[in-house]
Amino acid sequence: MDLGDQADEAWLLSVQCKLYQWSRTHPEDSYRDLWNWITDLRNLRCAWRKIALNKGRRTAGVDGMTIAGIKVAMGMELFLEQLHGDLKSGRYKPSPSRRKLIPKPRQPGKFRPLGIPTVRDRVVQCAVKNILEPIFEAGFWHVSYGFRPGRGCHGALEHIRMCMRPRATAEDGRRQRTPYQWVIEGDIKGCFDNIDHHQLMKRVRARVIDGKVTRLIAKFLKAGVLADGFLLPTDKGTPQGGVISPLLANIALGIIEERYERWTHHRRKLQARRKSDSTTAALWARMTDRKAGRAVFFPIRYADDFVVLVSGTREQAEQEKADLANYLRESMKLELSIDKTRVSDLTEGFQFLSQRVRYKWHPRFGYMPRIEIPTSKRADLRYMVKQMTKGANTLWSLSELLQKLNPVLRGWGNYYRFCTGASRQFAALDFYVGDCIWRWLMKKHKKLHHKRTRLVRLPSLLRPTRKLWREGNVEQFLLSMLRVERFRRGWMRTPAYISVPGEPDA
């Protein structure tokens, strides 16, 4: 990065620090005069660099232009100067998004609509997000994990596991009472396509009252979608694929946590004489309600997927499920999926973010919360390996097969390496993958007996004591070489505008 880029990044960081600290100290106020920061050339240059480094930089919108095409046609500086002039003069108008249908895995005939904005719109959306994100990030609660900087699905799962841990022990030293007995598995039907624009903009204007900014966001929501040559209006929803869409979705779906404010982020009874913050006050409220025999509900959300841990009876959980459906329908015009929203016993377990969470009885310690690899996900991986090593692919060399297999195995293993019992499952899958590769080699050399006799595993270049399939410097990726451990929430990185102390000069 040259000195000019560093100066732009330093300026943007100082602005974000100021906005975050203001939003943190004034949680009920609205901010104005953001337009000049959004349209500043330094912010536009930072937004351009983020878009240019994104994996979707080669994808074009309805105008057919990509990052590389713009660099060849006019160059970055001229492009940003024209965009800056259009924003300042009011000539800028968002273009419709190009619709692309993505097939849903394991759901034949169902697709996820993806809206691809133009590069011009992506840069403007990123510039708006750079300024608005610190304001809203200061107000998002600690139980929200989806599409937030420094947070991810492993943090959400570890939060669930920590909440489920039994604290009290019985006379025999075992934990026989669990803090939560039921869980409401929530899934919103077509969430991103059905968010009510009026309610969303109402929540945006509660924190941002700069008219130019709010009108620009409304234009993005109403820009429409171009599908098969037809322009379709977007009267509701946020297009999946837009840079600013995840932030808007989190703003809209924050109503889920707000319903359970007493047990999540208790602010109503905070007083100056009390030293506890809202999170600690919520912890005491949960403890008090449990001792009094009242129901306790604790939500954890990742984007539009969420769970509500319930301490109480099944009837109370079923009633809350119905009340929550009515609440979402009235507040944001969203419907809960009937098939995917259900009440489950925590001893039987539930699936969240493709991992299984449940209580398991331990003969020494009692009830222990566990995060496990679902059987269906292991079967899916075996199916993918089987498809890659079938007889139709024998024209590949061994190194080509390994180069196609290894990214799948590495990604799958890194996602599930924090699960309980992952070591044993990884070893079994390594044996299965090695056996599939051996059978693939038998099919490849079935007429060359002298080659079949030389098909033996070679020592690994990374760990010579392990033998695996290798050709040259390309070797089979072994899941059992991954370090299996419990995810630590301290690993979640906070954004720079949160970790930088002091009062910056913006």
N, C-alpha and C positions, 0 to 999 in steps of 0.2 A: 504494500500500500504506500503510495507516495504522500508527500506532505500535504497536498491539497485534499486528498481523501481523508487523511487523519484529522485535518482541520474541520472538515464537514462532520465527521463522526463525533468529534469532541463537542462541536456546537449542538448537534442533535442530542447528545447525552446530557448536556447542561439543561436544555429545555425539558427533556423528559424527567430529569431529577426534580426540577422546579414544579412541574405539573403533578408528579407523584406525591411530593411532600405537601403541596397545597391540598390535594384531594384527600390525603391521609388526615390532615388536621381539620379539614372542613367537609366532613362526610355528607352533610345535608345541603351544601351550597351548589350553585351552578356556575360553570366557568364560561366567560365570554372572551371575545377578541382572540380567537384561535386561527382565523383565516390567514393572517399574514405569515404565521409559522408554517401552515400547511403549504402555502404557495411559494415559500422561500426556495430559491434555487438550490441552496445547500440541502434542504430536506428532499427535494426532487432528485438530486444526485444520489443521495443515500438510498432512496427508494429504487432508483434505476439499478444500482449495484446489487441490491437484494434480489430484484427480479432477474437480473442477468446471471446470477449464480444459482437460481432455482432450477430444479430438474425439468420444469415445464417451459424453459426458455425457448425450446425448439417448437413449441406448440403455438399455432397461429389462431387468431380469432376470426371474426367474420371478414376482416379486411385482408386476411392472408399474410400479414406482416409478422415476422419474428424478430428477435433481438439481433440476430446476425444480419437479417435483411435491412433493418433500420440503420445499423452501423455502416453497411455498404452504400445505402441510398443517400443518407444525409449526415450520418455521424451523430454521436450522442449529444454533443453540445448544442447543435442546431435543433435537434429534436426536443430537447428539454427547454430551450429558449422559446420555441413555438408553443409548447405546452404551457409554459409559464405565462406567456402573453395571453393565451386563450382563457386561462383560469382567471387572470386579473381583469380582463375585459368582459367576462361573462359569456364568451362565445363557446366555452367548452360544454359539450353535451355527451354523456356516455352512450356508447354503441350497444346494440343488443349482444347478448352472449351466444356463442355457438354451442348448440346442444350436442352432447355425445352420450350415448347410452352405454353404461358399463354393466355387463351381466353380473348378477349376484351369485356368489359361490353357493353351490348345493341347493339352488332355487331355480330350476329350469323355467324359462319363460318370463322371469322377473328381472328388471333392470333398474339400475340407479342412475337417474339423470344427472349429468355433469355439465355445468355451464362454464364455458371457456371464454373469458373476456379478452378484448384486444390488449396488446402490449401497452397502448396508450392508457387504457382504463386501469390496467394492473398497476402501472406506476402511480397514478393518482390515488387508487385505493390504498396502496402501500404507504403513500405519503400521509393520507388521512389516518391510517392505522398507527403510524409512528407517533402521532400527536395524541390521539384519543386513547390508545392502549394504557399509558400510565395513569390516566384519570380513572378509568374503570377498573384497572387492575388493583388499585388501592381499595376498592370497594367490594371486590369479589371475595367470597368466603373460603375458608380453608378446606371445605369439603368438596370443592369443585376442582376437577383435574383436567378436563378435556380442553385442548386447544389453548393452553395457557403457557407462557414462556417458563421453561425450567421444570414443568410438570409433565407427568405421563401416566400410562396405565399401571405400571408397577407401583407407583406411589399410591394410587387409588386402592389397589389390592392390598398393599401393606397396611393402609389406614383401616380397611375393613378388618383385617386380621387382628390388629391391635385393639380395635373396639370390641371384638368378640372374645378377647382373653378374659377368662374368669379370674377375679381377684381374690375372693374369699375361699378359704379351704375349710373342709369339714373336720370332725374330730379324728378321722383316719388319715388326715393329711392330703386328701384328694379334693380336687375342685369339682364338686358335684352340682353346683348351681351356676348356670350361665347367665351373663348379663342380658342377652337377647335370646329369644326362643323362636322367632319367626322373621321372615324377610319378605318384603314386597318387591318383586322383580319388575321394574318399570321399563316399558318400551313405548315410545311415542310413535304413532303411525304417521309416516311421511313427515317427520318433524320439520326438516329444512324447507319442505315445499308448502307448508301450511301455517307458518308463523304469521300472525296478523300484523300487517304493517302499521296500523294505527296504534296498537298497543306497544309495539316495538319502538316506534318513534316517540311515544309518550315517555318511555323509560330512558331513551337517549336524551330527550330535552330536559329531563330531571337533573342531568349533570352538565349538559352542554346547551347553552342558549344562544350561541352564535348562529344567526339566521342563515348565513351563507353556508356554513358547515352542515347544518341539519337539512337544508334544501338539497345540497349535493348528495347526501346519503339517501334521501328520498328518491332522487333521480336514479341512483344506482339500483334501488329496489324496484323501480318502475321501468327500467330500461327495456325489458322484454327479452325473449329468447327466440333465436332463429333456428327452426327445425325443419329440415326437408324443404327449404325454400320459403317457408311460411313464417311470418312474424307473429309470435304468440305473446299476448300480454301477460304480465306478472302482477296480478292483483294481490298476491299473498306469497309468503315464503322468501327465503334468501337463497340465491343460486349457489349450489355446491360447486366449488372451483374458484370462486372469487377470493381475492386476498383478504378482504374485510369481512367476508361472510362468517368465519369462525368467531370473530369478536362480537358481531351482531347476534349470533346464535347464543353465545354465553350471556349477553345482556338480557336477551329474551327469556332464557331458561333459568335465570337466577331466581325466578318466582318459586321454583321448586324448593330451594333451600329456605327462602323467606317464609314459607308456610310453617317450617319447623324452627323458627327463630329461638324459641325458648330453650330447646335442647341442643342447638347448634351454635348460635352466635347471639347470646342473650344480651340485649342492649337496653331493654325497657326499664330495668331496675338498677342501672348503674348510677352510682352516686359518688360525689367527690371524696367522701370519707372512706370509701371502699378502695382497696388497692388492687383488687382482681380486675382483669380485663374481661371482655365479653366472652371469650372462649372458656376461661376459668369459671365465669358465672354460669355458663351453660352446663359445665361439668357438675357443678353443685346442684343445679336444677334437676339434672338426670338422677343424681344420687337421692335427692329429696323425694322425687316422684316415685322412684322404685320402693323406697322404704314405706311410703304412704300407700302403696298398692295401686298407684295410677299408671296408666299406659305411657310409655316413652317411645318416641319415634326419632330415629337418627338417619338422615339421608347422606349418601355419598354419590356424586354424579360425575360421569365422564361423558361430556357432550350431551347427546340425547339419550344415552343409556344411564340408568340410575337404579340404585337399590335403596330401600328404606328398612333399616333394622328395627324390629319391633320387640319391645319388652311388654308382654301382656298376654292376653288370650288370643286364640285364633279368630274369634268373633270380632274382637277389636281390630285385628289386622284386616279382616275382610271389610269391615265398615270404613276403615281409613282408605282402603283401596278404592271404594266407591266414592268417598268424599273427595279424594285426590283427583279422580277422573272428572268430577263436576267442577272442581276448582280450576283445572287446566282448561276445561272447555269454556268456562266463563271469563277467565283472565286473559288467555292467549289464543282461544279458538283452536286448541289442540286436542286430539283424541288419543287415548291410550289404546294400544293394540290388545284386542281381546285374547288372541292366541298366545302372545308373549308376556302379558302382564298377569302374574299369578302370585299367590301366597304359598310359601314353601316352609317346611320345617328345617331348621338349621342343622339338625342331626342327619337329615337326608341330603342336604347340600343343594347348591344352586350354581349355575354358570354365570359368570360375569367377566366380560372382556376375554372370552375364550378360555377361561380357567375355572376350575371347580373349587368352590369354597364350602367348607362344612366343618362341623364338630365331629371329632372322633374320640372315642373313649380309650384312654391309656390306662393300663392296669396299675400303674404306679402313681401317675399325676392326676388322673381323672380326665375331664373334658379338655381337649386341646384343639384350637382352631387350626385348620390345615388348608393350604392352597395347593391343589394337585393338578396334574396334567389330565384333561379329560380323555377318556378312551376314544371318543370320536375323533379327536385331533391327532392322536397317534395313528389311527386308521387312515386319516386323510394323508398323513405324511407317507405311510406305506404305499398308498395308492399312487401318489405322485412319483415315488421312486420306481414302482412297478411299471408305470407308463413310460418313464425315461429309459428303462432297461429292457423293453420288449424287443422282439426280434426285428421289427421294422427299423430299428435304429442301429443295426449292426454295421452300417457303413461308417459310423463315427469311429475315430480312434479312441483308445482308452483315455488319453489326455483330454480329448474333446468331451467325452462323457463326464469326466470328473469336473471339468470346468462348468458344466451345466448343473451337476448335482451339488457341488460344494456351496454355492450361494444359498440354495434352498435349505440345506442342512445347517449352515452357519446362522442364517436368520431365524430358523425355527428353534435352534438350540439356545441362542441368546435370549429369545423371548421367554422360554420355559425353564431357564436354568435357576430361577429363584423359587421353583416349586418344591414342595416336600417330596422326597423320594425320587427326585429327577435323576440321580446317579444311576440307579438301577434301571430306570426306563431308558436312559441314554445308552447304557451298555447293550440292552436288548435290541435297540434300534440299530446300533453299530453292527451287530451280528447280522441283522436282517439286510442292511444295505450291502455289506460285504458279500453275503450270499447271493443277492440279486446281481451284483457285478460279476461274480464268478459264473453264474448261469448265463449272463449276457455274453461273457467271453467264450463259453462253450458253444453258444449259438453262432458267434462270429467266426470261430475256427473249427467248425464241426467237420470239415473235410481235410484239415491239416493237422494230422495226429502229432507230428513232431513239434508243432507249436503248442498244442494243448498240454503236452508234458512239461513245458517250460512256464506254464501259468502258475506262478507261485507269488505269494505276497512278499514284499520287500520291506526292509527296515525303514521306519519313518525318518525323514530328514530333521524333523523337529524333536522327536523323542525316539532315539535309535532302539530302545528296548521294545517298542511296539512295531508289529508287522502289519502292513496294510497294502492296498492296491496303489501302485505308483508307476508312473511312466515319465522318466526324466525328472524334472523338478516339480511336476504336478502330481500331488498325492491326494488320496481320499481324506476328506475332513472327518475326523472322529468326534462325535458328540461327547464322548466320555473324557476328552481332553479339556472340556470347558470346566471352569471352576463353578461348582454348585454351592450357593450360599443364600442366605436370607437377604432380601433387598432392604436397604437402609434408607429411610426417608431423608436422612442428612445428605445423601448423594444428589438430591434434587437441587439444581443450580438456580439461584435467584437471578433475575435480570440485573443488568449493570446499573440501571437507574434506581434500583432498590438498595444495592450493596454499596453505592458510592455515598459517603457521609457528607454532611455539611449543607450549606445553603448556596447552591451554585448561582452564578450570574448568567442569566439567560438573555 
